[in-house]
C-alpha cells in the first residue's frame, strides 16, 4: 500500500472536460505518516479532551435528554452554514408554533436531527458505509428544498460549488463517471483496520475528501459534518453522540472553507488537520462545560421544586419533560403528564413563580412557556 507523509500529500489534478475542468482527487486509502510535530501535539491534546468528554457524558443520568438538545443545536448550526435561518429556540418548538414563512427552514433542521438519530440506530447493524450515507441522505432530503435532487443517490451529473454555473464556479468536484471509484476508496479508508492511522487524523482526512468529492447533488455539507460524529461513535471513541463540530465550523466559517480550499490548491493538508484537531479540542472542552452547567442547573431546579410540598412529585415529572421539550404549552403538559388541563395550568403557574419557566407570548390565553435557563446553555 502506498505510503504518504502528511507534508508531501498531493491532493489531486484538474482534468479538462467540455468547457470546464473538474478536480479529480487522489485516493486516500493509504498508509499515512505524521511527520509534523505540531499536528502530533494537537492530536494528543484533542484526543485527550475527546476522551474526557466521552467519560463525562457517561456519568450523567438521563444523558439522552441532553444529547437530544445537542443534536438540535448541531442541526441548527449545520443547516445555518448552508443558508437556513432557523435559530435554536425555533428548532426546539413544535411546527405549529413556527410562522409559515419559516417552516421550510425549520423542516430542514428537523430532517437533520432525524437523519442523525436514524444513522446512529443504523450503525448497530450497518458499518459506516456508502449504503449508510445514502440512507442518511434520503432522510435528510425528504420533503424539503432539494428533494428533487436524487435523495439517497449519488449524483449522475456534474455539480459545482459557488457561482451560478460551471462557467463561474469557484470549485468543480470530480466528474460523476469517477464518483463510484472515489467513494469506494473513501469507504475502504474509513473501514481500514489493517493500516494504522489515528482516528482523528483519519476522520479529518475523510471529511476533507468527502467534501471534495461532493457525491450528492445537494446536502453534501450536512452529510459531511454528520459523518464526523458517526465515525467517532462507530469506532467507540464516543459512547454517545456528544461531539458536533458544526458550531466550531460555523463560528469560523471563513477559515473552514479556506482551509478545505488550501488542501486542493496548495496540497496543504497539514493546515486543514491543525484546524480540524483544534475544532475537536475546543468543541470537547465546550461540551464538557455545557454538561457541567446542566448538572448545576438540575441541582438548582431541584431545590426550587422542593418548596412545592405535595406537588413535588408532579413537579419532578414536569422538569423531566422540560429537559427534552424546553418550549411547550399547557396542552403539552396535560397530555404528557396525563393530568387534567386545570392541573397543568396551575403547575405551570407554580413554575413561573419559581422562575423556572418564562412565558414568551405575553398573552393570557394560548400561552407558551420556555425553560430559558436551560435553553441558554445551548444558544450561541
PLY file of the C-alpha trace (Angstrom):
ply
format ascii 1.0
element vertex 380
property float x
property float y
property float z
element edge 379
property int vertex1
property int vertex2
end_header
0.00 0.00 0.00
1.20 3.48 -0.88
2.84 5.45 1.96
2.22 9.21 2.13
3.80 11.66 4.61
1.22 14.30 5.58
3.59 17.07 4.46
4.02 15.55 0.98
0.35 14.98 0.19
-0.75 15.77 -3.36
-4.48 16.42 -3.37
-5.33 15.70 -6.99
-5.36 17.10 -10.51
-7.66 19.11 -12.74
-8.95 17.24 -15.77
-10.25 19.01 -18.86
-13.89 18.35 -19.63
-16.11 20.02 -22.18
-15.69 23.75 -21.42
-14.58 23.21 -17.81
-12.08 21.37 -15.64
-13.12 19.05 -12.81
-10.92 18.33 -9.81
-10.08 14.64 -9.52
-8.78 13.82 -6.02
-6.07 11.32 -5.24
-7.12 8.18 -3.29
-6.81 8.43 0.49
-6.85 4.75 1.46
-3.11 4.51 2.04
-0.50 4.45 4.80
-0.26 7.94 6.31
2.85 9.19 8.09
2.55 12.00 10.65
5.70 13.99 10.01
4.67 17.31 11.56
5.30 17.77 15.33
2.59 20.44 15.64
-0.01 18.00 14.35
1.24 15.31 16.72
0.85 17.69 19.68
-2.60 18.83 18.60
-3.63 15.21 18.04
-2.55 14.32 21.58
-4.42 17.25 23.12
-7.62 16.80 21.09
-7.69 13.04 21.76
-7.31 13.72 25.49
-10.18 16.23 25.52
-12.40 13.95 23.47
-11.75 11.14 25.96
-12.69 13.44 28.85
-15.95 14.35 27.10
-16.75 10.70 26.48
-16.10 9.79 30.12
-18.03 12.78 31.42
-21.09 12.04 29.29
-21.29 8.52 30.73
-21.56 9.88 34.27
-24.66 11.99 33.64
-28.06 10.45 34.45
-30.62 10.70 31.65
-27.91 11.84 29.25
-30.11 11.09 26.22
-32.35 14.07 27.11
-29.37 16.38 26.82
-27.98 14.69 23.73
-31.30 15.49 22.05
-30.56 19.17 22.64
-27.01 18.77 21.33
-28.35 17.20 18.15
-30.88 20.04 17.72
-28.09 22.57 18.12
-25.95 20.66 15.62
-28.85 20.53 13.17
-29.38 24.28 13.54
-25.71 25.14 13.10
-25.03 22.70 10.25
-28.09 23.90 8.37
-27.18 27.54 9.01
-23.83 27.00 7.27
-25.92 26.03 4.23
-28.05 29.18 4.47
-31.11 28.30 6.57
-32.24 30.90 9.11
-33.82 28.79 11.85
-32.42 29.63 15.29
-32.11 27.22 18.19
-35.24 28.37 20.03
-37.27 27.82 16.88
-35.71 24.41 16.28
-36.93 23.04 19.63
-40.52 24.20 19.09
-43.44 22.36 17.56
-44.23 23.11 13.93
-47.49 24.81 14.87
-45.52 27.43 16.82
-43.43 28.30 13.73
-44.59 31.04 11.35
-45.45 29.69 7.86
-42.63 31.58 6.13
-40.05 29.88 8.38
-41.34 26.32 8.20
-39.18 25.21 5.27
-36.01 26.14 7.18
-37.44 24.58 10.36
-38.13 21.33 8.50
-34.56 21.16 7.17
-33.28 21.26 10.74
-35.77 18.59 11.84
-34.69 16.38 8.94
-31.07 16.74 10.02
-31.98 15.64 13.54
-33.97 12.69 12.20
-31.13 11.74 9.85
-28.59 11.79 12.67
-30.78 9.79 15.04
-31.63 7.19 12.39
-27.99 6.86 11.34
-26.92 6.21 14.94
-29.51 3.42 15.11
-28.43 2.05 11.71
-24.81 1.83 12.91
-25.86 -1.06 15.13
-26.49 -3.22 12.06
-24.51 -1.49 9.29
-20.88 -0.38 9.00
-20.11 3.24 8.26
-20.51 2.79 4.54
-21.77 4.37 1.34
-25.02 2.49 1.86
-25.45 4.13 5.27
-24.59 7.57 3.89
-27.15 7.17 1.10
-29.85 6.13 3.58
-28.99 9.10 5.78
-29.06 11.47 2.80
-32.51 10.21 1.83
-33.80 11.08 5.30
-32.09 14.46 5.23
-33.66 15.50 1.93
-37.21 14.16 2.37
-39.90 16.76 1.75
-37.61 19.83 1.66
-35.82 22.02 -0.87
-33.58 19.75 -2.86
-35.99 16.82 -2.64
-35.87 16.60 -6.45
-32.07 16.22 -6.38
-31.84 12.42 -6.11
-32.32 11.88 -2.35
-30.38 8.81 -1.27
-28.45 8.53 -4.53
-25.02 9.61 -5.68
-25.20 12.17 -8.45
-25.15 11.16 -12.12
-24.29 14.62 -13.42
-21.67 17.28 -12.79
-22.18 19.65 -9.86
-20.25 22.72 -8.75
-19.66 24.95 -5.73
-20.09 28.70 -5.85
-21.16 30.71 -8.86
-24.27 30.38 -10.96
-22.94 27.78 -13.39
-19.91 25.71 -14.30
-18.52 28.74 -16.13
-18.06 30.84 -12.98
-17.89 28.12 -10.30
-15.35 28.54 -7.51
-14.80 24.76 -7.37
-15.87 21.87 -9.60
-15.81 18.44 -7.89
-14.86 15.23 -9.70
-16.78 14.12 -12.76
-19.64 11.76 -11.98
-18.12 8.95 -14.07
-15.35 8.51 -11.47
-17.61 9.03 -8.47
-18.14 5.39 -7.56
-14.39 4.71 -7.50
-13.70 7.78 -5.38
-16.41 6.92 -2.86
-15.34 3.26 -2.80
-11.81 4.37 -1.89
-13.19 6.61 0.87
-15.35 3.78 2.23
-12.33 1.46 2.33
-10.31 4.14 4.10
-12.99 4.66 6.76
-13.08 0.94 7.49
-9.40 0.08 7.01
-8.25 -1.52 10.26
-5.06 -3.03 8.80
-3.17 0.21 8.12
-2.91 2.16 11.38
-3.99 5.81 11.19
-5.01 7.72 14.35
-8.78 8.05 14.37
-8.94 11.85 14.48
-6.45 12.09 11.62
-8.48 9.58 9.64
-11.83 11.32 10.06
-10.20 14.72 9.43
-8.88 13.46 6.10
-12.15 11.67 5.35
-14.21 14.82 5.94
-11.98 16.79 3.57
-12.18 14.03 0.95
-15.96 13.73 1.21
-16.43 17.48 0.77
-14.06 17.42 -2.20
-15.86 14.51 -3.89
-19.27 16.13 -3.19
-21.08 12.91 -4.14
-24.66 14.21 -3.82
-26.40 16.92 -5.81
-27.39 18.65 -2.55
-26.83 18.23 1.18
-23.12 17.38 0.96
-22.05 19.80 3.67
-24.55 18.46 6.20
-23.78 14.81 5.43
-20.04 15.51 5.55
-20.29 17.08 9.00
-22.63 14.35 10.22
-20.04 11.82 9.02
-17.62 13.04 11.70
-19.90 12.14 14.60
-20.92 8.85 13.01
-17.27 7.86 12.66
-16.49 8.65 16.30
-19.50 6.63 17.51
-18.89 3.70 15.16
-15.28 3.37 16.33
-16.20 3.70 20.01
-14.42 6.99 20.58
-17.79 8.23 21.79
-20.24 6.13 23.78
-22.98 8.58 22.83
-23.07 11.18 20.01
-21.91 14.12 22.12
-19.39 15.88 19.83
-20.60 18.08 16.99
-18.24 20.35 15.08
-20.76 22.44 13.15
-20.79 25.11 15.87
-17.00 25.50 15.52
-17.18 25.42 11.72
-20.00 27.97 11.66
-18.22 30.27 14.09
-15.05 30.02 11.94
-16.80 29.68 8.62
-14.25 31.56 6.51
-11.36 29.54 7.97
-13.33 26.32 7.48
-13.78 26.89 3.76
-10.34 28.47 3.28
-8.58 25.51 4.87
-10.52 22.99 2.78
-9.64 25.00 -0.33
-5.94 25.21 0.63
-5.68 21.43 0.51
-6.90 21.38 -3.10
-4.99 24.42 -4.32
-1.75 24.16 -2.30
-1.72 20.50 -1.17
-1.71 21.88 2.38
-3.27 19.01 4.30
-1.31 19.99 7.41
-3.16 23.28 7.89
-6.55 21.62 7.44
-5.71 18.95 10.03
-4.50 21.57 12.51
-7.78 23.45 12.11
-9.80 20.24 12.41
-7.97 19.00 15.51
-8.30 22.39 17.17
-12.03 22.17 16.43
-12.21 18.80 18.20
-10.29 20.18 21.19
-12.33 23.39 21.56
-15.66 21.67 20.99
-14.87 18.91 23.51
-13.94 21.47 26.18
-17.10 23.50 25.47
-19.31 20.40 25.55
-17.87 19.33 28.91
-18.64 22.79 30.27
-22.20 22.54 28.96
-22.67 19.22 30.76
-21.28 20.74 33.97
-23.71 23.63 33.63
-26.58 21.18 33.11
-25.68 19.39 36.35
-25.62 22.71 38.22
-28.96 23.76 36.74
-30.52 20.43 37.71
-29.41 20.91 41.31
-30.77 24.46 41.42
-34.07 23.43 39.84
-34.49 20.51 42.25
-34.04 22.90 45.19
-36.76 25.16 43.79
-39.34 22.41 43.31
-38.59 21.06 46.79
-40.59 24.08 48.07
-43.77 22.83 46.41
-44.60 20.27 49.09
-47.23 17.78 47.94
-46.88 18.95 44.35
-43.22 17.98 44.31
-43.70 14.57 42.69
-45.67 16.01 39.79
-43.21 18.90 39.51
-40.33 16.43 39.07
-42.19 14.87 36.15
-42.59 18.28 34.55
-38.90 19.07 35.00
-38.01 15.79 33.32
-40.32 16.70 30.44
-38.70 20.13 30.11
-35.26 18.64 29.57
-36.44 17.15 26.28
-39.17 19.74 25.50
-37.98 23.10 26.85
-40.66 25.09 24.98
-44.25 23.93 25.46
-47.81 24.92 26.33
-50.32 23.69 28.88
-51.85 21.16 26.48
-48.41 19.53 26.09
-48.08 19.27 29.86
-51.58 17.85 30.32
-51.04 15.27 27.60
-47.52 14.16 28.53
-48.10 14.05 32.29
-51.64 12.65 31.84
-53.25 15.26 34.07
-56.27 17.47 33.52
-55.80 20.89 31.89
-56.53 22.90 35.03
-53.88 20.99 37.00
-51.39 21.59 34.18
-52.09 25.34 34.21
-51.64 25.57 37.99
-48.38 23.63 37.80
-47.09 25.95 35.09
-48.03 28.96 37.20
-46.01 27.45 40.06
-43.01 27.13 37.74
-43.44 30.74 36.66
-43.46 31.94 40.26
-40.30 29.91 40.97
-38.59 31.47 37.91
-38.07 28.05 36.36
-40.16 28.98 33.33
-40.75 32.16 31.36
-43.92 32.93 29.44
-42.97 34.00 25.91
-46.16 35.37 24.29
-47.47 37.95 26.78
-50.99 36.60 26.18
-53.47 35.48 28.82
-54.56 32.59 26.63
-52.62 30.22 24.37
-49.52 30.89 26.41
-46.17 29.32 25.53
-43.58 28.61 28.21
-39.80 28.33 27.92
-37.24 26.71 30.21
-35.00 29.66 29.46
-32.06 28.92 31.77
-31.74 25.55 30.07
-32.03 26.98 26.57
-29.28 29.49 27.35
-26.82 26.61 27.72
-27.26 25.71 24.05
-27.68 29.14 22.48
-24.72 30.91 20.93
0 1
1 2
2 3
3 4
4 5
5 6
6 7
7 8
8 9
9 10
10 11
11 12
12 13
13 14
14 15
15 16
16 17
17 18
18 19
19 20
20 21
21 22
22 23
23 24
24 25
25 26
26 27
27 28
28 29
29 30
30 31
31 32
32 33
33 34
34 35
35 36
36 37
37 38
38 39
39 40
40 41
41 42
42 43
43 44
44 45
45 46
46 47
47 48
48 49
49 50
50 51
51 52
52 53
53 54
54 55
55 56
56 57
57 58
58 59
59 60
60 61
61 62
62 63
63 64
64 65
65 66
66 67
67 68
68 69
69 70
70 71
71 72
72 73
73 74
74 75
75 76
76 77
77 78
78 79
79 80
80 81
81 82
82 83
83 84
84 85
85 86
86 87
87 88
88 89
89 90
90 91
91 92
92 93
93 94
94 95
95 96
96 97
97 98
98 99
99 100
100 101
101 102
102 103
103 104
104 105
105 106
106 107
107 108
108 109
109 110
110 111
111 112
112 113
113 114
114 115
115 116
116 117
117 118
118 119
119 120
120 121
121 122
122 123
123 124
124 125
125 126
126 127
127 128
128 129
129 130
130 131
131 132
132 133
133 134
134 135
135 136
136 137
137 138
138 139
139 140
140 141
141 142
142 143
143 144
144 145
145 146
146 147
147 148
148 149
149 150
150 151
151 152
152 153
153 154
154 155
155 156
156 157
157 158
158 159
159 160
160 161
161 162
162 163
163 164
164 165
165 166
166 167
167 168
168 169
169 170
170 171
171 172
172 173
173 174
174 175
175 176
176 177
177 178
178 179
179 180
180 181
181 182
182 183
183 184
184 185
185 186
186 187
187 188
188 189
189 190
190 191
191 192
192 193
193 194
194 195
195 196
196 197
197 198
198 199
199 200
200 201
201 202
202 203
203 204
204 205
205 206
206 207
207 208
208 209
209 210
210 211
211 212
212 213
213 214
214 215
215 216
216 217
217 218
218 219
219 220
220 221
221 222
222 223
223 224
224 225
225 226
226 227
227 228
228 229
229 230
230 231
231 232
232 233
233 234
234 235
235 236
236 237
237 238
238 239
239 240
240 241
241 242
242 243
243 244
244 245
245 246
246 247
247 248
248 249
249 250
250 251
251 252
252 253
253 254
254 255
255 256
256 257
257 258
258 259
259 260
260 261
261 262
262 263
263 264
264 265
265 266
266 267
267 268
268 269
269 270
270 271
271 272
272 273
273 274
274 275
275 276
276 277
277 278
278 279
279 280
280 281
281 282
282 283
283 284
284 285
285 286
286 287
287 288
288 289
289 290
290 291
291 292
292 293
293 294
294 295
295 296
296 297
297 298
298 299
299 300
300 301
301 302
302 303
303 304
304 305
305 306
306 307
307 308
308 309
309 310
310 311
311 312
312 313
313 314
314 315
315 316
316 317
317 318
318 319
319 320
320 321
321 322
322 323
323 324
324 325
325 326
326 327
327 328
328 329
329 330
330 331
331 332
332 333
333 334
334 335
335 336
336 337
337 338
338 339
339 340
340 341
341 342
342 343
343 344
344 345
345 346
346 347
347 348
348 349
349 350
350 351
351 352
352 353
353 354
354 355
355 356
356 357
357 358
358 359
359 360
360 361
361 362
362 363
363 364
364 365
365 366
366 367
367 368
368 369
369 370
370 371
371 372
372 373
373 374
374 375
375 376
376 377
377 378
378 379
